[in-house]
Amino acid sequence: MARIIDNKYENFFRWMANKLRIQDRFNINNQQFVKYPRGAIYSCYMGENIGHEKSRLEARPCLIISNNRINYKSTNIIIVPLTKEIKYANSSRTVLKYEWHYVLKKAKYTMLNYDSTVQCEDIRCVSKSRMGTYICMVDSYDLNEIKKRVKSALQL
């Protein structure tokens, strides 16, 4: 248990130093004026978080789901993370375990490192300063399917 706590402290301190570098880059590059389009996948620095929130000191791929008016005017954007973990409901590997997940195939989106699950239940508003490199753009069909899953996750 002490080892886990020590590791968590170490990760928090590393993330704090990384946040300062990210903020400096944000200020220098006027990143607040970057127009991130809806449907784009970028790497995003989620950082060290608490509980079961997504944590990762390195950047992870995230899909921008906020509308372009927000994306172009605000210094924050709304994203959902991607993960290489794909959870299926059964051994046939055809039905996803959760109705609010959506899989993007590497065969279609070749810039992704893996087949990736869009975790539509893990909606976050993040500063544009957390955004890293552009990965790819999701097509309109997949974006509409993802919108359905976001609505499902929120029961809208």
N, C-alpha and C positions, 0 to 999 in steps of 0.2 A: 504494500500500500504506500509506504514512504517513497518507493521508487517511482510510482505513478505520479505522486504529488510533485516530486522533484522534477520529473520530466515535464509536467504541466507548467511549473514555474519557469523552467528553461524556455519552453515554447512561447509563453507570454512575453518574456523579455526579448526573445528573438523577434517576435511579431511587433513589439513596440519599436524596436530599431528599424524594422522594415517599414512600418507605418510612417515614420519620420522621413525616410527616403522617398516613399511614395508621395507624401505631401509636398516635399521639395520639388519633385518632378512635376507634379500637378501645377504648382505655382509658376515654375519656370516655363512650362510648355503651354500655359493658358488652356489646359485640358478642359476647363469648364465650357469652352466654346466649341469643342468637338461635337459634331452632329452624329451621334450613334443611331443608326436606323433600327426600327423594330424588325425583328427576324434575323438580326445579325448575331453570330456567335463570336464572342471575344474571350480571351483569357481574363480572369478576374481574380484579384487577390482577396480572398475571403478572410484570411487571417486565423488566429487562434481564438476560438469562441468557447462558449460554455454549454453545459448540458449536451444535448444531442444535435445542436446546430452543426452545420457543415463547418469543419475546420480543416485548414490546410495552409501551411506557410508558403507553399509555392502556389502559383496561379492555377486555377482550374477553369475548364470551359463553362461558359454561362451564356444563355440565350436572352437577348433583350426582348421583353414583352410589353413594355410601356409604349404608349402611342408616340408618334413622331413629334407631336407638339410639345410633349413633356421632354422628350429626348433632345430636342433642339434648343429649348428655352431654359430648362432647369439644370442645376449642377448635380442633380441626382437622377438616376434611372432605375427602372424596375426590371429585375432579372430573375431567372430560375436557373439553378445549376444543372449541369450534366454529370453523369457518373458512368463509369464503365461497367458497374454492376447492373445486370439485367435480372430482375426477379420474375420468375414465371409461376403461374398458378398450379401447374402440373408438370409431369415429366415430359410431356409432348413438346414443350418449349414453343407453343403457339399462342397461348393466352397469357397475357401479363397478369401478375398477381394483383396489381392495383390499377383501377380504371383511370386514375389520374396520371399515370405514367405513359410516356410515348417514346418509342425507340427510333433513333436516327441511325441509319445503316452507313457504315464506313464505305461500302461499295458505291453509295450515292453521294455521300459527302466525304470525298477523299481526303480532305484536309483534317478530318477528325482522326485521332490516333486509334480509336476503337469504335465498334458499334456502341452507341451511347444512349442511356435513358435520360430523357428530359424529366426532371422531378418537379412536376407542375404544382405540387403541394408546398414546395419550399420557396415561396415567393419572398423576394427581398428588395428593399429599396436601398441602393448603395450609391455612394459618391462616385462621380465619374473618375475621381482620382484612383479608384481601385481597378479601373479597366486597364488591361494590358494590350496584347497584340490581337489583331483581327484574325479570325480563323476561317469563317465562311458565312454564307447567307443561306438561310432556310427558304425553300420555295413556298409559294402561296398555299399549295395543298397541305403540306406538313404544318405550316404556320396555323392554318385554320383548324387542323386536328389538335394542335397544341392548345389553341384558344378554348376548344371544347373541354379539354381536360382541366384547364385552369378553372373554367366555370364549374366543372364537376367538383373539383377540390374545394371550391368556395360555396358550393350548392347555390349557384346563381341561376 
